[in-house]
Amino acid sequence: MMTVELKVDEGWLTVCELSEMTPGRGVAVLLPDGGQAAVFLGRSGWTYAVDNRDPFTGASVLSRGLVGCVEGRPFVASPLLKQRFDLETGRCLDDEEVAVRTYPVRTAATSTAVA
C-alpha cells in the first residue's frame, strides 16, 4: 500500500492512501497548525501540495481548482477568479507579485502488519 505524505514543521504527515486520490484532482488537508494544504495527484503520477488559501479572495478553495499544464509547468487554477498557480514553485502565473506556499510531498510504501 502507498500513502501520500506532506512535509510540515512537525515532520511527515500522512494525508491518505494514494489509491484514494483521483488523478487531475486535489484534496484539502487540515494541517497540525490549523491551516490547510491542497494536495494534487497529476495524471502522470506526480504529487504536489500548495497552500489551500486563494490569496486573491482569502477563501480556502485551491484544492477544488482546475489542474492543467502550460509550457510544461503544472498549475492549479483557482475555481473563483481563475488565477493559475505553478504547482512546483507556488508562483502565480497571472501576477508575478503573488505566490502561495508549496509543501514537499512524497509517496511512501507502508507495511501492513499481520496479526
Phi, psi and omega in degrees: 000140179248137176245156174259129182234144183243133180276119177237176183305325183279353182127207182272126180254122177287126182269305181187177173283142180303324181294343179276349181269150179254124179304135180086003181235161178245164174228144176272140182233128175279127183266158181303332180274004179093350176282183179228149172237155174249119183250134184237143172247118180283162180296337178258014172099353180288155175233140178220158175217137176226167174301138182282346184278124175285115184292344180277331182242341183083357181276144178273084188225357186299333179297340179261009182284170179273130181263136179208192181214134176227127182051040178079003181256122177287141180217164169238134176260129179303136179288350182267291184255001173073012174296143183258135180241127178297125183285343178272322186249340184084352183293137176285126181283349183252351180206102187301341183271001183240143177208161172244155178293143173250157179231140172295139179229146175217159170252139184224143176281136176246144178267145176254124181282139177257124182271000000 
